[in-house]
Amino acid sequence: MNKIAGLFIAISSFVAGQQKMSLLDCEEAFQKNNLQLLAEQYSINMADADILQAKIWELPQLSGQINAYNPEARKVFDIGHAKGAQVTQLIYMGGKKKNEIAFAKSNKELAQLQFSQLLVDLKTQLHTTYYNLYYENLKLENTNKQLGYMNDLLAAYRIQSAKGNVSLKDEVRLQSIVIQLNNDKLGINKNILGFEQTLKVLTGITDDIEPQISDAEAKDILAAQPFGDETELQKKALENNSDYQYNLKLIDNSKLYSQWQKSLNVPDLNVGVGWDQNGGTFKNEANLMVGIPLPLWKSNQGNVEKANFAIQQNQKNADFQKLNLETKVESAYKTWKTQYDQLAEIKSTDLNNLDLVYNGILKNFRNGNVSLIEFTDFMESYRQTALQIYDMKNEIIQSAEQLNQLVQTKIFY
């Protein structure tokens, strides 16, 4: 009784360690829990802090002097007769602060685009892993179904082989199929373990996730069509792709940086007021003080040149990213189209017929109407075909997700 109770508890724990989740459920958990996403959010917060810092002016400076030695009175620290004080403030000229603030704001826009691209990349990884896991589970279910029948059949043949009723060759023939099915199962389970681990990291959910997709939903996903051809998709990608927009924004950012560096060549003004008790022309003298560096040379010329080169570099990088993005969209669209057309050639009736033939072969083999050679040949062919069909369906979805990642807007009906 204790053993039965223990087994029940173990099974309950296993079931409790799994969650059936839709893709929408996974996305919600991802938005709340993904540590990479949460960490990247701080880059935007830090950019806000840089804007705040750029708006802050230098503090006013207070200085003063007192007499150290009065030679006339031969008195040390004659504070009562000789002291003074000054307050000065640095005044930025040439629009330095305005340019620094504009550059800081541009950096925040770059941080936001980086966050957007990370969000797209991680969400794509979430989607592709989710669908990979879904189809690997289907493959495992199909393989287990075949294994269940073949293991029973092999066990029966072993008994009959030991009695001399069937040849050892027939037993070995069945054994080879079982070995191959077990090998398939081993590979599938390994893939499932990897995909489950990835989903845990992405969603922050520690339980194993079981994708929850109905047959109707799966058919709709596979039947979805993009709204336009590759030219239209390329246009949309250039408008929406965060990575490409980042490279365009980087050009503006480098121009703002160059403008800021140029303004640093303009001398700043030091303005202040001072009071002197006895050291000036008059007693208790109040003075206005103005100081400015002599612009004998451009003190920031090297940084200006460097900033100008950065503009040219970022322009070339943006041109490359444009060509690279257009090429990737074209390739991803053609890949999706080829895979879609390939699966479309396999009619639903063909898939139904495959299952009908499979069940018919099993029935006829039991009834002795099909030879062992015919049966094993068909089982080997069916095993490969079943796995290939699941892979074909999955590859279509993976290609569609790649298109989504590149175009970064809703492109499938």
Secondary structure, DSSP 8 states (H G I E B T S, - for coil): -HHHHHHHHHHHHHHHTEEEE-HHHHHHHHHHH-HHHHHHHHHHHHHHHHHHHHT-----EEEEEE-SEETTTTEES-TTT-EEEEEEEEE--TTHHHHHHHHHHHHHHHHHHHHHHHHHHHHHHHHHHHHHHHHHHHHHHHHHHHHHHHHHHHHHHHHHHHTTSS-HHHHHHHHHHHHHHHHHHHHHHHHHHHHHHHHHHHH---SEEEE---HHHHHHHHH--BSS-HHHHHHHHHHH-HHHHHHHHHHHHHHHHHHHHHHTTS--EEEEEEEESSSSSSTTEEEEEEE----SS-TTHHHHHHHHHHHHHHHHHHHHHHHHHHHHHHHHHHHHHHHHHHHHTS-HHHHHHHHHHHHHHHHHHHTT-S-HHHHHHHHHHHHHHHHHHHHHHHHHHHHHHHHHHHH-S--B-
